[in-house]
Amino acid sequence: MVAGAAAAATAVVSTQTAEAANSYGSGELLNWTTSSRALTGEAAVQAVVARDGVFMFGDSIAVQDGKALATRLKDRTGDIMAVHNWSGRPTTPAVDALQEWATKYGMPRRILMATGTNDIFNPPVLAAQIERTMKIAGPNRTVVWCNIQVARSNQSASVQLADQRNTAWINLQLSDAQKRHPNLRIVRWAEYLAAKPARLTMYLRQGIHTTVPYGQDARNELMVQALAATK
């Protein structure tokens, strides 16, 4: 009887949580833990710390583009990169991964956060995660954070509108955080795309993922420029 009541209570909480998340109009975040990922091995992570390279934490866009980014960065600056990229992952567990690596390996001087896209389903969580990231990094490291652009063309008009609204909300939280943290640098991917409307179709697939090679090259170049400027 007690077990049944507990199960019923859990179901109610789960339903309420789902409804709360869906109230932002972009839908509900699906289970991402079994999705594709790209994780640098322990020895390579240690080498990145020893050589003061770059740690990267990202989502599915980073899973697709991370290898090309690492090559571009090494060719441009000589820096090596360790990645912890996971498709479908929102920012909270990405920051958990940053904390895990910081505790286990220490950190290089630069951290690249390419995450936030999957927070459109629950935008208000991002502000606290930015603060967590800055606290983990500390004032003497630079955090480079790529902002987002989402308007999924395979969704209804109302969902696309919600995606755009939630995109702006997420990017605003990043801009607000930058005012408090001089060591937070923003890669303004959304503004870059908006500057020329044709880029939205040339550089994005279904309004979210980068096209290859055009979108991938453009976004990676913006990130490499930001990282190179902090070297």
Backbone as CSV, one residue per row, in Angstrom:
resi,resn,N_x,N_y,N_z,CA_x,CA_y,CA_z,C_x,C_y,C_z
1,MET,0.838,-1.207,0.000,0.000,0.000,0.000,0.872,1.258,0.000
2,VAL,1.909,1.246,0.881,2.808,2.392,0.962,3.580,2.537,-0.344
3,ALA,4.036,1.380,-0.884,4.777,1.404,-2.145,3.913,1.964,-3.262
4,GLY,2.611,1.558,-3.264,1.707,2.064,-4.286,1.503,3.552,-4.181
5,ALA,1.373,4.037,-2.957,1.194,5.476,-2.742,2.436,6.242,-3.177
6,ALA,3.608,5.679,-2.872,4.864,6.336,-3.256,4.985,6.400,-4.771
7,ALA,4.605,5.290,-5.430,4.673,5.259,-6.893,3.724,6.287,-7.490
8,ALA,2.529,6.398,-6.907,1.561,7.371,-7.400,2.071,8.795,-7.219
9,ALA,2.700,9.051,-6.068,3.246,10.383,-5.805,4.352,10.714,-6.795
10,THR,5.203,9.705,-7.076,6.284,9.910,-8.041,5.729,10.229,-9.414
11,ALA,4.666,9.523,-9.795,4.043,9.764,-11.097,3.498,11.171,-11.195
12,VAL,2.887,11.643,-10.104,2.343,13.004,-10.092,3.459,14.023,-10.242
13,VAL,4.562,13.832,-9.499,5.692,14.753,-9.576,6.270,14.756,-10.983
14,SER,6.419,13.533,-11.585,6.968,13.440,-12.931,6.082,14.164,-13.933
15,THR,4.770,14.008,-13.786,3.830,14.681,-14.683,3.921,16.185,-14.527
16,GLN,3.987,16.643,-13.285,4.080,18.076,-13.034,5.378,18.644,-13.601
17,THR,6.483,17.875,-13.448,7.769,18.323,-13.977,7.713,18.440,-15.493
18,ALA,7.123,17.427,-16.139,7.000,17.452,-17.595,6.145,18.618,-18.051
19,GLU,5.038,18.854,-17.349,4.162,19.965,-17.711,4.864,21.298,-17.537
20,ALA,5.654,21.404,-16.441,6.377,22.653,-16.201,7.383,22.909,-17.306
21,ALA,8.106,21.841,-17.706,9.096,22.002,-18.759,8.423,22.370,-20.075
22,ASN,7.296,21.734,-20.380,6.613,21.952,-21.642,5.924,23.317,-21.700
23,SER,5.798,23.974,-20.565,5.113,25.268,-20.537,5.877,26.339,-21.316
24,TYR,7.134,26.076,-21.660,7.915,27.047,-22.417,7.706,26.908,-23.914
25,GLY,6.948,25.902,-24.329,6.489,25.821,-25.706,7.347,25.047,-26.680
26,SER,8.559,24.692,-26.283,9.443,23.970,-27.202,9.315,22.459,-27.082
27,GLY,8.484,22.009,-26.148,8.325,20.571,-25.964,9.099,20.085,-24.757
28,GLU,9.396,18.808,-24.748,10.051,18.173,-23.604,11.370,17.551,-24.033
29,LEU,12.399,17.723,-23.230,13.695,17.112,-23.496,13.590,15.602,-23.336
30,LEU,14.014,14.875,-24.371,13.967,13.420,-24.323,15.213,12.868,-23.625
31,ASN,15.204,11.594,-23.327,16.349,10.955,-22.688,17.570,11.037,-23.612
32,TRP,18.605,11.689,-23.156,19.795,11.890,-23.975,20.940,10.956,-23.587
33,THR,20.813,10.238,-22.501,21.951,9.509,-21.938,22.443,8.358,-22.805
34,THR,21.606,7.878,-23.718,22.038,6.805,-24.615,22.409,7.326,-26.001
35,SER,22.449,8.628,-26.154,22.765,9.224,-27.458,24.265,9.189,-27.724
36,SER,24.640,9.527,-28.947,26.052,9.487,-29.348,26.873,10.495,-28.551
37,ARG,28.116,10.175,-28.374,28.999,11.052,-27.592,30.427,10.967,-28.105
38,ALA,31.223,11.943,-27.739,32.646,11.967,-28.070,33.381,12.411,-26.821
39,LEU,34.134,11.492,-26.213,34.824,11.757,-24.953,36.306,11.449,-25.106
40,THR,37.142,12.412,-24.788,38.584,12.211,-24.845,39.027,11.279,-23.720
41,GLY,39.966,10.385,-24.021,40.471,9.443,-23.030,41.340,10.105,-21.972
42,GLU,41.554,9.374,-20.889,42.233,9.932,-19.711,43.631,10.447,-20.022
43,ALA,44.436,9.681,-20.731,45.810,10.104,-21.011,45.837,11.388,-21.836
44,ALA,44.930,11.491,-22.798,44.879,12.686,-23.648,44.391,13.904,-22.863
45,VAL,43.450,13.688,-21.937,42.996,14.792,-21.078,44.158,15.311,-20.236
46,GLN,44.910,14.401,-19.674,46.063,14.793,-18.866,47.078,15.571,-19.693
47,ALA,47.253,15.169,-20.952,48.189,15.885,-21.830,47.712,17.304,-22.107
48,VAL,46.389,17.462,-22.274,45.832,18.796,-22.516,46.077,19.710,-21.310
49,VAL,45.890,19.177,-20.112,46.151,19.968,-18.908,47.632,20.322,-18.824
50,ALA,48.505,19.351,-19.077,49.946,19.577,-18.980,50.426,20.618,-19.982
51,ARG,49.792,20.647,-21.152,50.207,21.589,-22.199,49.335,22.838,-22.241
52,ASP,48.475,22.999,-21.245,47.598,24.160,-21.135,46.808,24.381,-22.426
53,GLY,46.125,23.311,-22.854,45.302,23.391,-24.048,43.913,23.903,-23.733
54,VAL,42.904,23.221,-24.228,41.516,23.663,-24.082,40.647,22.465,-23.721
55,PHE,39.755,22.657,-22.746,38.684,21.707,-22.468,37.430,22.181,-23.198
56,MET,36.709,21.240,-23.830,35.452,21.572,-24.501,34.327,20.693,-23.971
57,PHE,33.171,21.315,-23.704,31.974,20.604,-23.265,30.824,21.026,-24.174
58,GLY,30.218,20.045,-24.855,29.196,20.406,-25.820,28.123,19.354,-25.991
59,ASP,27.263,19.597,-26.986,26.116,18.729,-27.253,26.259,18.104,-28.638
60,SER,25.157,17.818,-29.315,25.234,17.098,-30.587,25.948,17.887,-31.674
61,ILE,25.832,19.206,-31.658,26.554,20.002,-32.645,28.051,19.821,-32.451
62,ALA,28.469,19.774,-31.190,29.877,19.572,-30.877,30.335,18.152,-31.189
63,VAL,29.446,17.169,-31.000,29.784,15.795,-31.383,30.103,15.743,-32.871
64,GLN,29.284,16.413,-33.675,29.500,16.438,-35.119,30.736,17.244,-35.499
65,ASP,30.907,18.415,-34.884,31.907,19.376,-35.344,33.206,19.385,-34.553
66,GLY,33.246,18.657,-33.423,34.378,18.770,-32.509,35.715,18.364,-33.095
67,LYS,35.733,17.305,-33.883,37.004,16.842,-34.461,37.571,17.885,-35.411
68,ALA,36.707,18.438,-36.259,37.149,19.486,-37.191,37.600,20.727,-36.438
69,LEU,36.930,21.038,-35.331,37.323,22.181,-34.511,38.697,21.974,-33.906
70,ALA,38.943,20.792,-33.358,40.240,20.502,-32.746,41.364,20.614,-33.775
71,THR,41.113,20.139,-34.980,42.120,20.234,-36.039,42.377,21.686,-36.417
72,ARG,41.308,22.456,-36.566,41.444,23.878,-36.925,42.200,24.638,-35.840
73,LEU,41.876,24.355,-34.585,42.549,25.045,-33.480,44.031,24.699,-33.437
74,LYS,44.365,23.436,-33.580,45.775,23.020,-33.535,46.556,23.625,-34.684
75,ASP,45.941,23.645,-35.870,46.614,24.238,-37.022,46.838,25.734,-36.842
76,ARG,45.888,26.406,-36.196,45.942,27.861,-36.046,46.854,28.289,-34.891
77,THR,46.730,27.643,-33.747,47.426,28.124,-32.537,48.403,27.117,-31.941
78,GLY,48.323,25.863,-32.392,49.152,24.828,-31.794,48.545,24.187,-30.559
79,ASP,47.371,24.668,-30.141,46.721,24.146,-28.934,46.063,22.792,-29.208
80,ILE,46.097,21.922,-28.200,45.360,20.668,-28.273,44.116,20.763,-27.398
81,MET,43.117,19.948,-27.734,41.815,20.063,-27.087,41.347,18.704,-26.588
82,ALA,40.743,18.696,-25.405,40.055,17.520,-24.884,38.566,17.811,-24.893
83,VAL,37.763,16.847,-25.358,36.333,17.098,-25.507,35.499,16.157,-24.646
84,HIS,34.387,16.710,-24.163,33.363,15.933,-23.454,32.031,16.357,-24.068
85,ASN,31.740,15.794,-25.234,30.573,16.185,-26.017,29.565,15.048,-26.043
86,TRP,28.276,15.402,-25.861,27.251,14.374,-25.730,25.956,14.881,-26.366
87,SER,25.471,14.156,-27.354,24.260,14.570,-28.070,23.052,14.634,-27.145
88,GLY,22.254,15.685,-27.318,21.020,15.828,-26.549,21.193,16.339,-25.143
89,ARG,22.422,16.525,-24.696,22.669,16.882,-23.295,22.436,18.370,-23.040
90,PRO,21.674,18.700,-22.008,21.527,20.105,-21.617,22.743,20.564,-20.815
91,THR,22.704,21.785,-20.337,23.898,22.372,-19.729,24.205,21.824,-18.341
92,THR,23.202,21.535,-17.537,23.477,21.092,-16.162,24.418,19.894,-16.114
93,PRO,24.151,18.780,-16.819,25.101,17.678,-16.781,26.424,17.982,-17.482
94,ALA,26.439,18.941,-18.404,27.706,19.355,-19.001,28.587,20.026,-17.950
95,VAL,27.980,20.838,-17.104,28.738,21.477,-16.024,29.151,20.433,-14.979
96,ASP,28.309,19.440,-14.767,28.709,18.327,-13.892,29.982,17.671,-14.427
97,ALA,30.050,17.481,-15.746,31.231,16.877,-16.360,32.453,17.772,-16.190
98,LEU,32.268,19.086,-16.322,33.362,20.024,-16.076,33.876,19.888,-14.652
99,GLN,32.971,19.823,-13.703,33.371,19.664,-12.305,34.139,18.357,-12.091
100,GLU,33.665,17.293,-12.739,34.333,15.992,-12.603,35.755,16.047,-13.144
101,TRP,35.921,16.624,-14.321,37.270,16.726,-14.889,38.149,17.663,-14.070
102,ALA,37.589,18.763,-13.589,38.378,19.702,-12.779,38.898,19.022,-11.523
103,THR,38.056,18.214,-10.898,38.449,17.504,-9.676,39.475,16.420,-9.976
104,LYS,39.275,15.710,-11.058,40.129,14.558,-11.368,41.457,14.950,-12.017
105,TYR,41.437,15.954,-12.900,42.626,16.268,-13.689,43.206,17.654,-13.455
106,GLY,42.438,18.552,-12.822,42.796,19.953,-12.879,42.254,20.524,-14.180
107,MET,42.617,21.760,-14.504,42.066,22.406,-15.694,43.122,23.209,-16.425
108,PRO,42.987,23.317,-17.754,43.808,24.274,-18.493,43.275,25.685,-18.267
109,ARG,43.910,26.634,-18.916,43.557,28.037,-18.692,42.289,28.450,-19.432
110,ARG,41.856,27.647,-20.444,40.680,28.003,-21.224,39.679,26.853,-21.263
111,ILE,38.419,27.208,-21.073,37.305,26.262,-21.120,36.347,26.729,-22.207
112,LEU,35.980,25.831,-23.112,35.020,26.145,-24.164,33.710,25.435,-23.872
113,MET,32.650,26.213,-23.710,31.316,25.665,-23.487,30.500,25.855,-24.761
114,ALA,30.168,24.728,-25.409,29.342,24.766,-26.623,28.038,24.055,-26.300
115,THR,27.351,24.597,-25.324,26.155,23.970,-24.782,25.090,25.031,-24.517
116,GLY,23.843,24.588,-24.464,22.731,25.519,-24.248,21.585,25.251,-25.195
117,THR,21.890,24.618,-26.329,20.845,24.329,-27.316,19.708,23.519,-26.712
118,ASN,20.041,22.514,-25.914,19.011,21.642,-25.343,18.351,22.227,-24.094
119,ASP,18.720,23.443,-23.742,18.057,24.135,-22.640,16.847,24.941,-23.116
120,ILE,16.555,24.915,-24.410,15.345,25.601,-24.878,14.090,25.003,-24.240
121,PHE,14.168,23.776,-23.768,13.014,23.118,-23.161,12.762,23.602,-21.733
122,ASN,13.777,24.228,-21.143,13.655,24.737,-19.772,14.659,25.878,-19.577
123,PRO,14.437,27.000,-20.232,15.440,28.066,-20.285,15.908,28.626,-18.946
124,PRO,15.045,28.745,-17.917,15.495,29.418,-16.697,16.645,28.727,-15.959
125,VAL,16.908,27.457,-16.278,17.968,26.755,-15.545,19.348,27.279,-15.905
126,LEU,19.484,27.948,-17.035,20.824,28.239,-17.533,21.608,29.194,-16.650
127,ALA,20.961,30.222,-16.124,21.692,31.242,-15.362,22.507,30.629,-14.225
128,ALA,21.906,29.723,-13.481,22.613,29.090,-12.364,23.775,28.240,-12.854
129,GLN,23.623,27.629,-14.030,24.690,26.789,-14.557,25.862,27.622,-15.081
130,ILE,25.576,28.798,-15.586,26.668,29.707,-15.960,27.456,30.092,-14.719
131,GLU,26.742,30.411,-13.644,27.426,30.783,-12.404,28.251,29.622,-11.860
132,ARG,27.708,28.402,-11.939,28.473,27.217,-11.527,29.760,27.102,-12.337
133,THR,29.632,27.278,-13.647,30.799,27.172,-14.529,31.862,28.184,-14.161
134,MET,31.445,29.421,-13.942,32.418,30.473,-13.614,33.076,30.229,-12.263
135,LYS,32.324,29.665,-11.333,32.898,29.346,-10.026,33.920,28.226,-10.141
136,ILE,33.600,27.198,-10.922,34.542,26.089,-11.118,35.812,26.596,-11.804
137,ALA,35.637,27.417,-12.838,36.786,27.920,-13.589,37.641,28.867,-12.758
138,GLY,36.992,29.678,-11.931,37.718,30.665,-11.144,38.059,31.889,-11.970
139,PRO,38.524,32.955,-11.326,38.729,34.231,-12.018,39.941,34.278,-12.940
140,ASN,40.845,33.307,-12.821,42.085,33.359,-13.594,42.057,32.493,-14.855
141,ARG,40.913,31.887,-15.128,40.739,31.138,-16.371,39.698,31.842,-17.228
142,THR,39.764,31.609,-18.519,38.802,32.191,-19.438,37.798,31.124,-19.870
143,VAL,36.532,31.469,-19.787,35.472,30.609,-20.289,34.937,31.224,-21.578
144,VAL,35.055,30.489,-22.664,34.505,30.911,-23.957,33.216,30.121,-24.158
145,TRP,32.111,30.828,-24.358,30.801,30.168,-24.433,30.113,30.543,-25.740
146,CYS,29.792,29.552,-26.540,29.109,29.792,-27.811,27.609,29.879,-27.575
147,ASN,27.011,30.995,-27.963,25.566,31.103,-27.777,24.830,30.290,-28.850
148,ILE,23.520,30.320,-28.854,22.759,29.326,-29.629,21.789,29.966,-30.618
149,GLN,21.371,29.148,-31.560,20.299,29.526,-32.484,19.458,28.285,-32.756
150,VAL,18.195,28.328,-32.358,17.289,27.199,-32.580,15.941,27.719,-33.075
151,ALA,15.488,27.185,-34.193,14.116,27.366,-34.680,13.864,26.177,-35.588
152,ARG,13.483,25.057,-34.991,13.439,23.776,-35.704,12.392,23.786,-36.819
153,SER,12.874,23.701,-38.046,11.992,23.830,-39.204,11.086,22.623,-39.400
154,ASN,11.370,21.520,-38.719,10.493,20.343,-38.817,9.399,20.340,-37.763
155,GLN,9.273,21.447,-37.026,8.236,21.594,-36.009,7.166,22.587,-36.491
156,SER,6.077,22.644,-35.764,4.986,23.557,-36.128,5.423,25.011,-35.968
157,ALA,4.645,25.902,-36.549,4.962,27.330,-36.464,4.999,27.810,-35.018
158,SER,4.097,27.308,-34.178,4.062,27.744,-32.779,5.289,27.261,-32.026
159,VAL,5.750,26.057,-32.329,6.956,25.541,-31.675,8.184,26.302,-32.161
160,GLN,8.234,26.602,-33.447,9.359,27.385,-33.960,9.426,28.755,-33.290
161,LEU,8.272,29.355,-33.079,8.230,30.649,-32.395,8.729,30.510,-30.957
162,ALA,8.312,29.444,-30.277,8.788,29.193,-28.915,10.291,28.950,-28.905
163,ASP,10.786,28.205,-29.879,12.232,27.972,-29.982,12.993,29.289,-30.081
164,GLN,12.486,30.188,-30.914,13.150,31.478,-31.090,13.117,32.301,-29.797
165,ARG,11.952,32.289,-29.141,11.824,33.011,-27.882,12.768,32.434,-26.823
166,ASN,12.828,31.118,-26.740,13.684,30.481,-25.744,15.162,30.627,-26.083
167,THR,15.476,30.641,-27.377,16.844,30.940,-27.805,17.272,32.309,-27.297
168,ALA,16.428,33.311,-27.506,16.753,34.668,-27.061,16.911,34.731,-25.550
169,TRP,16.074,33.992,-24.826,16.130,33.954,-23.365,17.459,33.376,-22.896
170,ILE,17.884,32.293,-23.508,19.158,31.668,-23.152,20.318,32.605,-23.450
171,ASN,20.305,33.203,-24.632,21.401,34.092,-25.002,21.449,35.338,-24.130
172,LEU,20.291,35.811,-23.683,20.248,36.954,-22.779,20.894,36.615,-21.443
173,GLN,20.666,35.410,-20.952,21.287,34.991,-19.693,22.814,34.969,-19.813
174,LEU,23.307,34.557,-20.974,24.752,34.592,-21.197,25.269,36.030,-21.203
175,SER,24.562,36.907,-21.907,24.988,38.308,-21.978,24.958,38.970,-20.604
176,ASP,23.942,38.660,-19.814,23.862,39.209,-18.458,25.020,38.711,-17.604
177,ALA,25.364,37.429,-17.743,26.464,36.863,-16.957,27.793,37.490,-17.340
178,GLN,27.950,37.834,-18.601,29.200,38.445,-19.050,29.448,39.789,-18.364
179,LYS,28.383,40.481,-18.010,28.529,41.750,-17.307,29.126,41.548,-15.911
180,ARG,28.898,40.392,-15.332,29.408,40.098,-13.985,30.762,39.415,-14.003
181,HIS,31.102,38.811,-15.140,32.328,38.008,-15.204,33.182,38.450,-16.391
182,PRO,34.205,39.262,-16.151,35.042,39.733,-17.261,35.805,38.615,-17.962
183,ASN,35.933,37.453,-17.323,36.637,36.326,-17.949,35.691,35.399,-18.714
184,LEU,34.437,35.824,-18.922,33.492,35.090,-19.756,33.427,35.766,-21.120
185,ARG,33.768,35.028,-22.165,33.723,35.546,-23.533,32.634,34.796,-24.302
186,ILE,31.827,35.508,-25.025,30.722,34.887,-25.751,31.022,34.845,-27.252
187,VAL,30.881,33.673,-27.829,30.918,33.517,-29.278,29.490,33.740,-29.773
188,ARG,29.282,34.792,-30.504,27.922,35.208,-30.854,27.470,34.570,-32.169
189,TRP,27.241,33.289,-32.106,26.770,32.507,-33.249,25.401,32.988,-33.724
190,ALA,24.508,33.257,-32.799,23.165,33.698,-33.176,23.212,35.018,-33.935
191,GLU,24.014,35.945,-33.464,24.111,37.245,-34.117,24.775,37.117,-35.495
192,TYR,25.754,36.230,-35.583,26.425,35.989,-36.858,25.426,35.479,-37.898
193,LEU,24.574,34.552,-37.505,23.570,34.021,-38.422,22.545,35.088,-38.800
194,ALA,22.128,35.890,-37.820,21.095,36.896,-38.063,21.585,38.045,-38.951
195,ALA,22.894,38.243,-38.994,23.440,39.365,-39.767,23.133,39.246,-41.252
196,LYS,23.022,38.017,-41.746,22.664,37.768,-43.140,21.665,36.629,-43.161
197,PRO,20.401,36.915,-43.403,19.349,35.894,-43.312,19.620,34.625,-44.113
198,ALA,20.343,34.728,-45.228,20.633,33.538,-46.035,21.459,32.520,-45.269
199,ARG,22.187,32.981,-44.247,23.012,32.060,-43.458,22.169,31.046,-42.689
200,LEU,20.939,31.424,-42.352,20.100,30.520,-41.564,19.808,29.224,-42.304
201,THR,19.714,29.307,-43.621,19.478,28.093,-44.403,20.777,27.494,-44.931
202,MET,21.762,28.336,-45.193,23.032,27.828,-45.708,23.843,27.121,-44.625
203,TYR,23.745,27.643,-43.395,24.616,27.151,-42.328,23.922,26.241,-41.320
204,LEU,22.595,26.102,-41.427,21.871,25.266,-40.467,21.039,24.207,-41.179
205,ARG,20.993,23.019,-40.574,20.084,21.953,-40.997,18.886,21.943,-40.067
206,GLN,17.701,22.057,-40.633,16.454,22.030,-39.857,16.446,23.058,-38.727
207,GLY,17.154,24.156,-38.944,17.108,25.260,-37.998,17.872,25.069,-36.717
208,ILE,18.805,24.080,-36.677,19.511,23.841,-35.415,20.951,23.368,-35.615
209,HIS,21.171,22.254,-36.329,22.523,21.712,-36.481,23.239,22.375,-37.652
210,THR,24.544,22.442,-37.558,25.314,23.051,-38.634,25.341,22.155,-39.863
211,THR,25.319,22.798,-41.024,25.571,22.065,-42.263,27.066,21.816,-42.377
212,VAL,27.407,20.775,-43.140,28.820,20.454,-43.366,29.078,20.535,-44.869
213,PRO,30.051,21.357,-45.299,31.047,21.997,-44.440,30.732,23.438,-44.041
214,TYR,29.725,24.085,-44.679,29.600,25.535,-44.552,29.302,26.001,-43.127
215,GLY,28.270,25.463,-42.519,27.942,25.872,-41.161,29.002,25.454,-40.167
216,GLN,29.488,24.237,-40.333,30.547,23.745,-39.449,31.773,24.652,-39.501
217,ASP,32.205,24.992,-40.701,33.385,25.852,-40.850,33.154,27.221,-40.223
218,ALA,31.977,27.786,-40.454,31.691,29.125,-39.951,31.688,29.155,-38.419
219,ARG,30.973,28.212,-37.812,30.884,28.186,-36.343,32.231,27.860,-35.723
220,ASN,32.932,26.892,-36.282,34.244,26.543,-35.742,35.224,27.702,-35.860
221,GLU,35.152,28.443,-36.945,36.052,29.579,-37.118,35.791,30.642,-36.050
222,LEU,34.535,30.898,-35.744,34.225,31.871,-34.692,34.808,31.420,-33.354
223,MET,34.711,30.145,-33.059,35.234,29.642,-31.786,36.756,29.671,-31.748
224,VAL,37.394,29.313,-32.850,38.852,29.363,-32.891,39.342,30.806,-32.724
225,GLN,38.678,31.742,-33.373,39.070,33.134,-33.214,38.976,33.580,-31.757
226,ALA,37.884,33.176,-31.082,37.715,33.553,-29.679,38.770,32.927,-28.798
227,LEU,39.081,31.663,-29.047,40.118,30.981,-28.260,41.492,31.563,-28.522
228,ALA,41.785,31.860,-29.784,43.078,32.431,-30.130,43.277,33.793,-29.482
229,ALA,42.205,34.550,-29.343,42.285,35.885,-28.740,42.590,35.831,-27.247
230,THR,42.395,34.668,-26.633,42.656,34.547,-25.190,43.960,33.821,-24.903
231,LYS,44.709,33.486,-25.939,45.933,32.697,-25.768,47.010,33.502,-25.051
